[in-house]
C-alpha cells in the first residue's frame, strides 16, 4: 500500500491546528488560572500581571482565552463525532439497501436540510434549561448531520455494485460485516474530510449561539467571550483586547480546518495534485515561451537598420551596395547593367 503524500498546505494547517490544541490543553496546566477569577479592574489594559488585560468584570482575558478555546474545541470535536456518526450510518444504510429504505432515509434527510439550521439551534438551545458542553455539542450535531449522510449515500451507491460485494453476499456474509469490511474502507477519505468540516462548522455554530447569549451554562468559550465584549461595549470603550483575541483564534481555527480539509482532498485524490503540477508546468512553459519570443524579437530588432523615417530597413546582402540614404535609398546588385 502506497504511503499518502502530504502537501505543504496539509502540514501548515495541521501545525497551526496542533498549536491551537496545545494552547487549549497545556495552557491552563502551565499558566494556571480559573474562569471568572477577578484579577483587576474594569478593562485594565495588558500588563505584566494580565498579559491580555481584563474584561468588563475584571477577569483575566488570557486565562479566559485558554479555557474558552478548550471549551470551543471540545464542543467542536464532540459535535463532529456525533454528526459524522449519524451521517455515516444513515448514508450507509440508504446507499446499500436502496429502494424504499433509501427513499425513506433520504426523505428524512431532505426535510432536515430544508429546515433552517439556525432556527432549530435557537429553539433547542432555549428549550434546554441547563446547557452543558455535551448538550450543546449534541444540539449542534442534530442540525449538521444531513449533508454528511447525502455524501456517504452517494458514495455507497457507487460501491454496492462492485463484484466483491456480490461474492460476499453469495458467501452468506451478514449485512453488518459487508458494510464494515467491504464498503466502509472505500469511504474513509470522504468520512475524514466530512469530520473535519463538521468540527469547523460546530465551532462556528457554538460561537454564533454564544454570541446571542445561548452558549453553554457555567463555562467560558470563545463565543461567550465575544458576548461579554458585546454586552460590555468593549469596542466603544476602546478595549480591543477584550474582543480581538477570541476573534483571531476563531478565525485561525476555522481557517486551519478548512485548509486541512482542502489538503486532505488532494492527499486522497492524487489526480488533483497531478492537475495542479501540470497547470504549474504549463504556466512555467508559457512564461518561458514568452521570454523566448521577447528575446528572439530583441535579437531580430538588432539586425534591422532603422532609417531616418523610423522604418526598419534590412541591411544589404552579399553582393549588394546601397544607393542613396534615408527613406529613398535603394540597393542594387554589383555587376548589374
VENQUI-V583611 format. One record per backbone hydrogen bond with DSSP energy under -1.0 kcal/mol. NH is the residue of the N-H (numbers start at 1). CO is the residue of the C=O. Records with the same first field share a line. If there is no record, write none. Layout:
NH: CO + CO
This chain:
11: 7
12: 8
13: 9
14: 10
15: 11
16: 12
17: 13
18: 14
19: 15
20: 16
21: 17
22: 18
23: 19
24: 20
25: 21
26: 22
30: 26
31: 27
32: 28
37: 34
39: 58
40: 58
43: 55
47: 50
53: 50
54: 44
55: 59
58: 55
61: 53
64: 60
65: 61
66: 62
67: 63
68: 64
69: 65
70: 66
71: 67
72: 68
73: 69
74: 70
75: 71
76: 72
77: 73
78: 74
79: 75
80: 76
81: 77
82: 78
83: 79
84: 80
85: 81
86: 82
87: 83
88: 84
89: 85
90: 86
91: 87
92: 88
93: 89
94: 90
95: 91
96: 92
97: 93
98: 94
102: 98
103: 99
104: 100
105: 101
106: 102
107: 103
108: 104
109: 105
110: 106
111: 107
112: 108
113: 109
114: 110
115: 111
120: 116
121: 117
122: 118
123: 119
124: 120
125: 121
126: 122
127: 123
128: 124
132: 130
136: 132
137: 133
138: 134
139: 135
140: 136
141: 137
142: 138
149: 145
150: 146
151: 147
152: 148
153: 149
154: 150
155: 151
156: 152
157: 153
158: 154
159: 155
160: 156
162: 159
166: 162
167: 163
168: 164
169: 165
170: 166
171: 167
172: 169
173: 168
178: 174
179: 175
180: 176
181: 177
182: 178
183: 178
184: 179
186: 183
187: 184
191: 187
192: 188
193: 189
194: 190
195: 191
196: 192
197: 193
198: 194
199: 195
200: 196
201: 197
202: 198
203: 199
204: 200
205: 201
206: 202
207: 203
208: 204
209: 205
210: 206
211: 207
212: 208
213: 210
214: 209
217: 131
225: 221
226: 222
227: 223
228: 224
229: 225
230: 226
231: 227
232: 228
233: 230
234: 229
237: 233
239: 234
240: 238
242: 239
244: 240
247: 243
248: 244
249: 245
250: 246
251: 247
252: 248
253: 249
254: 250
255: 251
256: 252
257: 253
258: 254
259: 255
260: 256
261: 257
262: 258
263: 259
264: 260
265: 261
266: 262
267: 263
268: 264
269: 265
272: 269
274: 270
275: 271
276: 272
277: 273
278: 274
279: 275
280: 276
281: 277
282: 278
283: 279
284: 280
285: 281
286: 282
287: 283
288: 284
289: 285
290: 286
291: 287
292: 288
293: 289
294: 290
295: 291
296: 292
297: 293
298: 294
299: 295
300: 296
301: 297
302: 298
304: 301
305: 313
307: 311
310: 307
313: 305
320: 317
321: 332
323: 330
329: 326
330: 323
332: 321
334: 319
336: 333
